[in-house]
Amino acid sequence: MPQRLRRLSAASASASVAALALVGALVTPTATAQAADPAYKVLVFSKTAGFRHDAIPAGTQAIRDLGAANNFTVTATEDSAAFTPANLAGYKAVVFLSTTGDVLNDTQQTALQSYVDGGGGYFGVHAAADTEYGWPGYEQLVGARFKSHPAIQQATVKTEDRANPATSHLGQNWSRTDELYNYQTNPRASVHVLQTLDESTYSGGEMGSDHPITWCHPQGGGRSFYTGLGHTIESYADPAFRTLLLGGIRYAAGFAKADCRPETGYTSLYNGSTTGWSQAGPGSFSNTDATLNSTGGMGLFWYRSKEYASYSLKLDWKLAGDDNSGVYVGFPASDDPNSAVNQGYEVQIDATDTADRTTGSVYGFKAADIAARDAALNPPGQWNTYELRVEGERLQVFLNGVRINDFTNTDPARSLKQGYVGIQNHGTGDDAAFRNIRIKELGSTVTPSTFEGESFTSGSGVQPADHGPASGGRTLGYIENGDWAGYSQASLTGAKTFTAKVSSAGAGGTVQIRSGSATGPVLGSVAVPNTGGWETFQNVSTSLTGAATGPLYLTFTGGAGSLFDIDTFTLGK
């Protein structure tokens, strides 16, 4: 390549960006009506052998009203003789409505346990946690036992899971007046917590900063749901609380799908704040009420603050109708969304399309288990939860807690062992929403992180340069003395080495590796020689010392004219 005499203008550089061409099935949006649940029966049990709540009649009537509007019938009883295998078999769910004390004998306890383990549903309301102290298995079924409560008062309930059918209608904070239980143990390790109490907003809390109040969990072949709310008569006239009751009943009955597996150790990537995220390509996502809604496209909203190797990525999503979106994993850092298409994998979200291009598929590579997918899927208009579990070259897809795909990469042009994550805005008319994107890194092995030199997010003087032999056909170029480039997606946390693939037919020079800003602490520097030509690449490397934290910045020094180009660089741990 001849010696370059001038830099590209900003306008010329912008004009050189390739047109976006994200792969994705184009479908004609159609309105999709949600079918009613098949008719079913619910048993409401409210026997008390201790304190009796005066809200039981109001609660029973509220559940009857919900049933009349939602295709289930209610049998209300305080007769423990109802707990026989033959009788329970006729119900999809059993509600313990503020039961207290020991209300079942050993035979009846066995019948209830077998019913739930065999596929039935249990829903405990409020004092259901103050029940069956003589039955050890009941604590596992309900989740935790009652300990104490302060006086009835107003408090803030924090909604952790806004995809579950019982809580998706609520905001992140919900002001409630109720009798707020403390529990003997924190159930988080064995249940999926949906709501917690903010103890700073009321008096008498005894569980500290993590005070679960509503949760769910799989129980054998069945399902268990519990809420500690519902002491007051007024609760059962509250539409928001009634919706919580309905969602809990539908989950327990097996009609509303949700991921209720215990969940600990996840770090939030998005729960209202878009810090660390960037839009690649056209379109965007609006950000309202801790919810991302797609607008236009085709584009990619990706988390550029960190590259991941082995992880569990969870996120909640919803389609408005016959719409199209997806989740990308394993792609390199780039503001060109085609890099995600060509070097990563998309887990599709699409109400209709061919088997390898619809919800749960690894787009174009492997269809989901359609029968398992259909059994786990909530329809358009309702929230679903994905878990994408990446370990080595293996990608498992879970929908609402059910594994529906198991894919292993064998394409040498792609790798799941390292890369970024992002969500797709497919195009105008394809309406998708996302909530609560979180990640849990698996194992202790940390692999090096490699970045494209031209993927800088801020800079002075530098511009991308085309080079056929370079990775992706481009480099960081037009580097002169005093220039710099910043990479917000490249975290220096834990980095011990820096290696760059460089070329030069110019004066060569020095790269300084800085933390946090272009004038931040220098962690290391490495000399770049004249390599014999702009198309001739070699590696240079250095150790990093000091507090290697924050995003990476590279500053450049040397003689006159163009110094060198950087193809890729790698941060070693």
N, C-alpha and C positions, 0 to 999 in steps of 0.2 A: 504493500500500500504506500503510495507517495506520502512524503511529509505533508501534513495538513497545515494550511496557512490561516484558516479562520474557523471559528466555531459556528455551528448552526444557530440560526435565530430561533427564539422561542416559538415563533409561528411555524417555522419549518419543522422543528422537532415535533410540535403538536400534529402537524399534517402527516407526519410519518407513522403515527400510531395506526396499527392495523385495525380494520373493522371487526367488531365483535361478532363471533359466530359460535356461541355456546350451543352444544348439542342438546336437544330436548324435543319431545314429541309435541307437535302443535295440534291442539284439539279444539273443537268448537264448544265453547261453554254452554251448558244447559242447566236449567234449574233442577235441582235434585231435592225432592221432598223426602223428609225422614219418615219412614214407616213406623207405625205405632208398635210398641212391644206386643208380642202375643199375650193373650189373656193369661193371667196367672193369679195365684193366691198367696197371701201373706198372713202369718199368724202373729198377732200382737199379744204378748204375755206381760202382765203387770201385777203379778202376785207379790205381796210384801209380807215379810216376817219381821220387819223392823220399822223404821220410820216410813210413813206413807206420804208421798208427795201429792199435794192437792192439784197439781197440774196434770195428773194421769188422765182424767176424763178429756181435758182439752187436747192432750197429745193423741189420745185414741181417735178423737173426732178429726183432728188434723190429718192423721194417716188415712182415715176413711175418705176424707175429701180428696186427698192426693190420689187414692186408688180410683175413685170415681172419675177423675179427670185423666188418668193415665193407665187405664185398662187392667188394674188389678183389684181383686176383692179382698176384704179384710175380715178375718175371724178374730175377735177379741176375747180373751179368756184369762181367768185367774185360777184355772183348774190344772194342776200339775199332771193330771191323768192324760192330758193332751200329748204328753211326751212319750209316745210309743213309736217304734219304727214305722208301723203301718200308717199312723196318722200323720207323722211328719213328712212322709213321702209325698203327700198331696200339696205341700207348700214349697215355694221357691225360696222363701226367706222367713226367718223367725226374728221378731223384734222383741228384745227385752226392754220394756219401757219403764224405767225407774223402778225396777225390781229391787228389793232389799232383803238381806238375810239369806238363810238357807231355804230355798223354795223347791228343790228337786231332791228326790231320794236317789240312791245309787243306781237303780235301774233306769230312772228317767235321765240321769246324768249320762249314762252310757248311750242311751238313745240319741240324745242331743249331740254328743261327741261323734257318734257314728254318722249321724245325719250330715254334719258339717264336713267331716273328713271325706265323706262319700260324694260331696259335690253340692251340698246345700249352703245356704247363706245365713250368717248371724249378724245382727245389728244391735249393738248395745247403746242405749240412750241414758246419759247422766248417771243415775244411781245404779245402773247395771254393773258399775265397777264396785258397788257396795253390796255384792251378792256372792253367795256360794263360797264362803270362806273355808268350808270343810272339804272342798273339792279342789285338789291341787291343779288339775287340768284346766280349770276355769280361768285361772290367771293368764295362761297362754291364749285361751280363746278370746278373752276380753282385751288383753294387752297389758293391763296394770290394775292394781287394786287401790281403791279409795283410802286416803289417809286422813284428810281433814279439809275444812273449808272456812274461809272468813265470811263475814256478812255479805249479803247481796249488794253489789255495787257495780258501777260502770268500769269497764276496762277495755283495752285495745287488744283485739285478737289479730295476730299476724298470720296471713295466709301464705304458707310455704309452697303449696302445690296448687297452682291455678289452672291445671289441666284436668284434675279429677272431676268427675261429673257432679260431685257434691260441693265443690268449691270454685269451679271455673267462673261462676257468676260474680264472685266477690273481688273487691280490690285487694291490694296488698295489706291494707289495714282496715279492720272492721270494728267499729265501736259497738260494744254489747253491754247490756245490764243483765247480770246473771249471778248464780251462785257458782263460784269458781273453785273447782276441786284441786287439791294437792294429792299426789299419788305416792304410794309407798316406794316405788321405783320409777326410774325414767325408762319408758318402753322403747326408746328410739332404736336400740340395737336389734330389736326383733319385730318392729313394725315400720310402716312407711308413714311418717308424720305429715299431716296435711295442714294443721294449724297449731300455733303456739300462743301462749299468753305473754304479753309484755308486762312483767311484774312491776316495772317502774310506773305503770299507769294506774295501779290500785294498791291497796294495803292487804297484807295477809298471805301473799305468795311465798312458798317455801321451797321452790325448786330452782330458783336462780335464773340465769339467762337462757336456759333451755327448758321450757315448761310446756311440753305437749299437752294439747287438749282435744284434738281430733286426729284420728289415724285409721289406717286400714292395713290388712295383711292377708296373704294367702293362708289358708288353714287346711292342710291335707289337700284333698281335691276340691275344697270349697273356698269360701271367702268370709272374712270377718271385717266389720266396720264398727267403729265406736266414736261417739262424741260425748264429751263431758258437759256440753251445753244442754239447756232444756229444763232447768229447774222451775222457771216461772211460768205461770199461765199465759202471760203476755207473749212469751217466746213463740207459742204455737199459732199466733195470729200474724207473726212477722213473715212477710213473703220471702225474705232472704233466708230465714231459718227453715221455712217450709221447703225451699228449693234444696237446701243442704240435706234435709230428711229424705227428699225424693231421690237425690243422687245416691245417698247411702243405701237406700232400699234397692234401687236399680243395680248398683254394684253388687250388693249382697245376693241379689236374685240372679246375677250373671248376665244381665242385659246391657248394662253400661260397662265398657271395658276400661281398665285403668292399670297402670303399673304400680302395684302396691307392695312390691318387694322392698325390704328394708334398704335404706339408702344413707350411707355415711361416707365422708371423706371427699366429697365433690367440691370443686372450686368454681365459683360463678364466672362465666365469660360474658354473659349478658343477663341482666335482670332489671333493666331500666337504663343503665349507663352503656353508651356505645364507645367508651374509651378503649382504645386498642383495635377498633374495627375500622375497615376501609372499604369503600365501594370500588370495584373494578368493573369497567364497562358501563353501558347506559342504564338508566333507571335508578331506582333507589329503594330504600325502606323508610317509611315513616316510623317514628318512635313515640308512642303515646300509651300511657297506662302500663308501662313495662311490657309493651307488646310491639313487635316489629311487624308492619304490614307492607307487603310488596307493592311497588309502583313501577309500571313500565318494565323495560328490559330489552334484550336479555343481558343480565348482569350478574355479578357475584359480590356478595357482602362477606368479607372474610376477616378472620381474627388474625391480625398480622403481628401481634405482640409476642407470640411464641410459637415455635414449631414443636410438634409432638411426635413421639415414637410409639410407645405402648400405652394405651389409654382406653377408658370408657367415656364416650361422649353421649350425654343425654340432652334432649331438647323436646319441647312441646310444640306441636304444630296443628294447624287447622286450615282446611280448604273451605271456601265459600260455596262451591258447587263443583262442577266438572272442570277443575282447574289443574294447574301444573306447577310444580316446583321441585326442589331436591336439596340434598345435603351433600357437599363435597368433602372428601377426606384425602390425605396423602398427596397433596400437590405442592409444588415449589412456590416460594415467594415470588409474586409477580403482579403487576397492575394490569396485565393482560389476562382476562378470564379464560382465554383459550388454554392457558397453562394448566388450569384445573381439569379441562376436558381431555387434554392430550397426555397429561402426566399424573392425573389423579383418578379417583373413582367417584361417581355420583350414586347415592342411594335415592331412588326416585320417590317422589310424592305426586301421585296422579290418580284421580278417581277412576279413569278408564284409559286403557291402551292395551297393546299386546303384552303378553306375560312378562317379557324381559324389559318392559318400559312402563310398568305401572307400579303402584305403591309397594315398597318392599324389595323391588328388584335392584340389583347392581346394574345400572343402566347399560343395556346393550351387551352385558356379559353373562348375567345369571338371573333367572327369574326367581321370585320368592316361592316358597311353598304356599300355593294359592289357597288351599283349604285351611291351613293354619292362619294365613293372613286374613282371610275373610272372617274367621271365627274370632279374631282378636281386634278387628278394625271397627272404630266408630265412624259413622257416615259423615259426609260433608256437613258443616255447621257445628260439629262437635270436635273437641280437642282430642288429640292422640299424643302418645309419647314414644319417641324412638330412643333406643340405646344402640349406638354403633360401637362395637367392641373390637378394637384393633390390637392384635398381638402378632408381631412379626409380619408375615405376608397374609395373615388370616383376618378376614373381616366378617364378624357375625352381626346380624341385624335382629334386634328385638323390637317388637311392636306391642305396646301396652303390657310389657313383661313377658311376652311369648316370643321365642326364637322363631323367625320366619325365613331366615336366609343364613347360609354359611358358605362363604366364598374364599378361595385362596388365589392370590395373584401369582401368575406364572409368566406375565408379560415383562420381558427385560427392559422395556422402555418405561415401565412404571414401577413404583415400589411403595408399599404401605408401611415400610419400616420407619419412615420419617416424612413429615410434611405438615401442611396447614389444614385448617378446617374452615368451611364457609357455607352459606346458604344462598340459594338461587332466587333472583327475581326474574321470572321467565318471560313476562311480557304483559302488555296491556290486556286486560280481561282475564288474566290468570291471577286470581286473588288468593294469596297464602299469608298466613300469620304465624309468628313464632314467639314463644315465651321461654324464659327460664333455661337458657343454654348453659350447661355446666359440664365440667370434665373432671375425671379422676385419673391420674397417672398411675400406671400399674408397674409393679416391680421397681427395682432400684437401679437397673442398668440405664445409663444415660449415653446416648449416641451423639456423635458430633452433628452440628447443625450447619448446613451449607446453604449459601445465599447467592443469588445472581448479583453481580456488581451493579448492573443497571437498574436494580429494583430499589434504588434509594428513594426515600420519602421526603428528603429535604436536601438542599445543596447550594453550593455557590460555584459557578463556572462550569461544572461538569455537565455532560450530556451523554445519552446513549450513543454508541457508535456501532455500525454494522460490521460484523466480521463473520464470514462463512464458517471458519473452523471453530468458532467459540460456542460454548453452551448456549443453546437457544438462538444462535446466530448473531448475538449482540454482546457488547461489553460496556462497562463504564469507561467513557472516553473523554477526549479533549481536556485532559488533566494538565493543569499548569501550576506553577509555583503559587502557593497561597490558597488554592482551591480546597473545598471540603465536601463531604457527602455524609448524610445521616440516614440511619436505618432504624426506624421506630420498631420494626418487626423483629430485630435482631437483639435479643436480650443477652447482656454480658454476664448475668448472674451465674456464677460457678465456672465461667470460662477460664481455661488455663493456657490455651495456645491459640494462635491466629495463623492461618495458612491462606495464601492468595495465589491464584493462577493468573499470571501477568504476561504481557508482551510489550516490547518497546523497540522502536527504531529511532528513538529520540535520545534525550539526555539522561534518561533514568532519573532516579531520585529516591525519596524516602516516604514511606507510609507510617503515620503515627496513629495508633489505636487509642481512642479516647472514650471516656465514660460520661454519658449524660448530655454532652453538648460539644460543639466544635471547639470550645475553649476549656472543656472538662479535663480531669486528671488524665495524664498519659500513662497507659498501662503497659505499653511496649511500642517498639518501632522496628521496621524492617526495611533494608535497602533493596531497591529494585534496579537491576542492571539493564543495560541495552541487551536485549535477547537476540538481536540479529534481524529483527523484522517485526512488523505489526501483526503478522500472521503466525509468528513463532512464539509459542507459550512455554513457560516453565513455572514451577512452584517456588515460592519464597515463604519462610515461616519464622515465627518468633514466639517465645514464651511470654505470658502476660503475668504481671505482678500487681500487687496492690488490691484495692477493693473493686473487683470486677462486677459491678452492678449497673443497672440501668441500661438504656438503649446504646447501641454502638454508633460512634462517629469516627470517620476516617479523615485525617487532614494530610495534605500533600506538600512536600517541599522539594526543590531541585533548581536546576538552571533555567535557561530561557526556552520558550517554545513548548511544544507538547512533550510531556515527560514519559508517560507510560499509560497502558490500559489495564483494567482489572476485569477478568472474565467472571470468576467466582471467588468466594472466600468462605473459609470454614472456621467455626469456633469450636475448639475441642474442649471437653470437660475434664 
